[in-house]
Amino acid sequence: MIDELREELYLYNLLRQVFLREPTKELVTDISNISLSEEEEEADDEINHGLKIMIDSAKNNLHRLDEWLEELALEYARLFIGPKNPPAVPYASFYLSESHSLMTEETIDVRKRYLEANMAVKNLYSIPDDHIGIELEFIYYLTQKIIELFEQGQREDASRLFEIRSNFLSEHVSQWVPFFSDKVLDSTQEDFYKGAALILRFLIY
């Protein structure tokens, strides 16, 4: 289980950076340096396929990095911010409320889950707690803490956080993130975001 969590920690670390804000030069450079084994490249699963798409996209644009970063920033804004009706709204409440409203009871429920695990989001980047980037940050935080506690022999505390994580994924995240991922895939021609959406969809399913 811990080895699987370590693999997921790596992926959640990548995804939280991709979806929380427009990519940085450091992020895309790090992605271009990721090496997949021959077995991973040939594996028939969406995670490795998504990673390969992102890696190839980063490598193919290193020669025009500053220009590409501007393009990615514009695409991030178009997909997730607007100005009006972005094609891939990044908030859980939009998908889970009948009226497709933002800042609903779902947002409050997410904040309660953060507090239960002792992760308080204090106006982080001035966006609601149910933003996809913040939720991925939360899963990353939980995964990291579970691994740390398990390695320190604090099995009971690790089990408590693992239960919180499992409930959050099954009761909340899986109820909307697949729809969000499909919106991204249907709405962009940018391989960087297509690859990230593939990883996210498979990871959450």
C-alpha positions as CSV (number, residue, x, y, z in Angstrom):
1,M,0.0,0.0,0.0
2,I,2.8,2.5,0.9
3,D,4.6,1.9,-2.4
4,E,1.3,2.7,-4.2
5,L,0.8,5.8,-2.1
6,R,4.3,7.0,-3.0
7,E,3.5,6.7,-6.7
8,E,0.2,8.6,-6.2
9,L,2.1,11.2,-4.2
10,Y,4.3,12.0,-7.2
11,L,1.2,12.3,-9.5
12,Y,-0.8,14.4,-7.1
13,N,2.2,16.7,-6.6
14,L,2.4,17.2,-10.4
15,L,-1.4,17.7,-10.9
16,R,-1.8,20.2,-8.0
17,Q,0.8,22.4,-9.7
18,V,-0.8,22.1,-13.1
19,F,-4.4,22.9,-12.1
20,L,-3.8,25.5,-9.3
21,R,-2.3,28.2,-11.5
22,E,-0.6,28.7,-14.9
23,P,2.6,26.7,-15.3
24,T,5.9,28.0,-14.3
25,K,9.2,27.7,-16.1
26,E,10.5,25.4,-13.3
27,L,7.5,23.1,-13.6
28,V,7.6,22.6,-17.4
29,T,11.4,22.2,-17.2
30,D,11.0,19.5,-14.5
31,I,8.4,17.7,-16.7
32,S,10.7,17.8,-19.7
33,N,13.3,16.0,-17.6
34,I,11.0,13.1,-16.5
35,S,12.2,9.8,-17.9
36,L,9.8,7.0,-18.5
37,S,11.1,3.4,-18.9
38,E,10.4,1.5,-22.1
39,E,7.9,-0.5,-20.2
40,E,6.1,2.6,-18.9
41,E,6.0,4.1,-22.4
42,E,4.4,1.0,-23.9
43,A,2.0,0.5,-21.0
44,D,-1.6,0.6,-22.1
45,D,-3.0,2.9,-19.4
46,E,-4.0,6.6,-19.3
47,I,-1.6,7.6,-16.6
48,N,1.5,6.7,-18.5
49,H,-0.1,7.9,-21.8
50,G,-0.9,11.2,-20.2
51,L,2.6,11.5,-18.7
52,K,4.2,10.8,-22.1
53,I,2.0,13.4,-23.8
54,M,3.0,16.0,-21.2
55,I,6.7,15.1,-21.3
56,D,6.8,15.2,-25.2
57,S,4.9,18.5,-25.1
58,A,7.4,20.1,-22.7
59,K,10.5,18.7,-24.6
60,N,9.1,19.9,-28.0
61,N,8.7,23.4,-26.7
62,L,11.9,23.9,-24.7
63,H,13.4,25.9,-27.6
64,R,10.6,28.4,-27.4
65,L,9.9,28.2,-23.7
66,D,9.0,31.8,-22.9
67,E,6.6,32.0,-25.8
68,W,5.1,28.6,-24.9
69,L,4.6,29.6,-21.2
70,E,2.6,32.7,-22.4
71,E,0.5,30.4,-24.6
72,L,-0.1,28.0,-21.6
73,A,-1.0,30.9,-19.4
74,L,-3.6,32.1,-21.9
75,E,-4.9,28.6,-22.3
76,Y,-5.2,28.2,-18.5
77,A,-7.2,31.4,-18.3
78,R,-9.4,30.4,-21.2
79,L,-10.1,26.9,-19.8
80,F,-10.5,27.6,-16.2
81,I,-11.1,31.3,-15.5
82,G,-13.0,33.0,-18.3
83,P,-13.9,36.0,-18.4
84,K,-17.3,34.3,-18.9
85,N,-18.4,30.7,-18.9
86,P,-15.0,28.9,-19.0
87,P,-15.3,25.5,-20.7
88,A,-13.9,23.6,-17.8
89,V,-15.1,25.2,-14.5
90,P,-12.6,24.1,-11.8
91,Y,-15.0,24.2,-8.8
92,A,-16.7,21.1,-7.4
93,S,-19.9,23.1,-6.5
94,F,-20.5,23.8,-10.1
95,Y,-20.9,20.1,-10.9
96,L,-22.5,19.0,-7.7
97,S,-25.2,21.7,-7.3
98,E,-28.4,21.5,-9.3
99,S,-28.2,25.1,-10.2
100,H,-24.5,24.9,-11.2
101,S,-23.7,27.6,-8.6
102,L,-20.4,28.4,-7.0
103,M,-19.8,28.7,-3.2
104,T,-22.5,26.3,-2.2
105,E,-22.9,23.8,0.7
106,E,-20.4,21.6,-1.1
107,T,-17.7,24.3,-0.6
108,I,-18.5,24.4,3.1
109,D,-18.4,20.6,3.3
110,V,-14.9,20.6,1.7
111,R,-13.6,23.1,4.2
112,K,-14.9,21.0,7.1
113,R,-13.0,18.0,5.6
114,Y,-9.8,20.1,5.5
115,L,-10.3,21.2,9.1
116,E,-10.9,17.6,10.2
117,A,-7.5,16.7,8.8
118,N,-5.9,19.8,10.3
119,M,-5.3,21.5,7.0
120,A,-6.7,25.0,7.1
121,V,-6.9,26.9,3.8
122,K,-6.6,30.5,4.7
123,N,-7.7,32.4,1.6
124,L,-5.1,30.4,-0.3
125,Y,-4.6,32.2,-3.6
126,S,-8.0,33.9,-2.9
127,I,-10.0,31.1,-4.4
128,P,-12.8,28.9,-3.0
129,D,-11.8,25.7,-1.1
130,D,-13.5,23.5,-3.7
131,H,-11.2,24.5,-6.5
132,I,-9.6,21.5,-8.2
133,G,-6.1,22.7,-7.4
134,I,-6.9,23.1,-3.7
135,E,-8.6,19.7,-3.5
136,L,-5.6,18.1,-5.2
137,E,-3.4,19.9,-2.7
138,F,-5.4,18.3,0.1
139,I,-5.1,14.8,-1.3
140,Y,-1.3,15.4,-1.7
141,Y,-1.1,16.7,1.9
142,L,-3.0,13.6,3.2
143,T,-0.9,11.2,1.2
144,Q,2.3,12.7,2.3
145,K,1.2,12.6,6.0
146,I,0.0,9.0,5.8
147,I,3.4,7.9,4.4
148,E,5.3,9.9,7.1
149,L,3.1,8.6,10.0
150,F,3.4,5.0,8.7
151,E,7.2,5.2,8.4
152,Q,7.3,6.6,12.0
153,G,5.3,3.6,13.3
154,Q,2.2,5.7,14.1
155,R,-0.1,3.3,12.4
156,E,-3.3,4.5,14.2
157,D,-2.9,8.1,13.1
158,A,-1.9,6.9,9.6
159,S,-5.1,4.8,9.4
160,R,-7.3,7.7,10.5
161,L,-5.9,10.0,7.8
162,F,-6.2,7.1,5.2
163,E,-9.9,6.8,6.1
164,I,-10.3,10.6,5.7
165,R,-8.5,10.4,2.3
166,S,-10.6,7.4,1.1
167,N,-13.9,9.0,2.1
168,F,-12.9,12.3,0.4
169,L,-12.0,10.5,-2.8
170,S,-15.1,8.3,-2.9
171,E,-17.7,10.6,-1.5
172,H,-16.6,13.9,-3.1
173,V,-13.8,13.9,-5.6
174,S,-15.0,11.0,-7.7
175,Q,-18.4,12.6,-8.0
176,W,-17.2,15.5,-10.0
177,V,-13.6,15.3,-11.2
178,P,-14.3,12.8,-14.0
179,F,-16.7,15.3,-15.5
180,F,-14.2,18.1,-15.1
181,S,-11.4,16.0,-16.8
182,D,-13.7,15.2,-19.7
183,K,-14.5,19.0,-20.1
184,V,-10.7,19.7,-20.3
185,L,-10.2,16.9,-22.8
186,D,-13.1,18.2,-25.0
187,S,-12.1,21.8,-24.8
188,T,-8.3,22.1,-25.5
189,Q,-5.9,21.3,-28.3
190,E,-3.0,21.9,-25.9
191,D,-1.2,18.5,-25.2
192,F,0.1,19.8,-21.8
193,Y,-3.5,20.0,-20.5
194,K,-4.7,17.0,-22.4
195,G,-2.1,14.9,-20.7
196,A,-2.8,16.2,-17.3
197,A,-6.5,15.6,-17.7
198,L,-5.9,12.0,-18.8
199,I,-3.8,11.4,-15.7
200,L,-6.4,13.0,-13.4
201,R,-9.3,11.1,-14.9
202,F,-7.5,7.7,-14.5
203,L,-6.2,8.5,-11.0
204,I,-9.6,9.5,-9.7
205,Y,-11.5,6.6,-11.3
